[in-house]
């Protein structure tokens, strides 16, 4: 097993070089998998030769797996970040949304992104404002970076509202039931999935082929918005 946790820039080149020199049976790559559509296409070709898992551990959570068993008619996932980290981390919530609902992306609305600015990591960017992602046959994901708002992670399934706090591992259901669960902590989930791969057991981490389309559209729409706002012609989106 080889885990690629480098920054997203040139991640395919690093992965491909390791693949060509060492006998690796499985890769786990971090999100964002690549910064441009060419890199994603190259990963897709490589993924047909070897297992490439993507680090989306929310799929492995017992709590989210219990939600997936529900027959979902109405769906909305809303995330507000007051630390400006959703250009990169938003892909986690996109994957969670499409996996829970088994729906594909219809369109991504980036018109409410007001600006792009330097992220904490040097050379990378974050957006300020809101992204709305609409899914076929209904459903909405809203991602908002707003330093003046309270951070929030909410899932609305039909008549139920789930408020999730990853840091203290608490889940609020309809505001009056509180559960403590270690199944929403990404760091705790990953060690179990890595052990499964070592033992040749089936992991719930998705293979790259399964998330390729989401990644492709996410990078494409955000890159178009970045170039429009910044008046540039970049071919790679500077997020990691």
Buried (B, 14 or more C-beta within 10 A) or exposed (E): EBBBEEBBBBBBEBBBEEBEEEEBEBBBBBBBBBBBBEBBBBBBEBBEEBBBBBBBBBBBBEBBBEBBEEEBEEBBBBBBBBEBBBBBBBBBBBBBBBBBBEBEBBEBBBEBBEEBEEBEEEEBBBBBBBBBBBBEEBBBBBBBBBEEEEBBBBBBBEEEBBBBBEEEBBBBEEEEEEEEEEBBBBEEBBEEBBEBBEEEEEBBBBBBEBBBBBBBBBBBBBBEBBBEBEEEEEEBBBBB
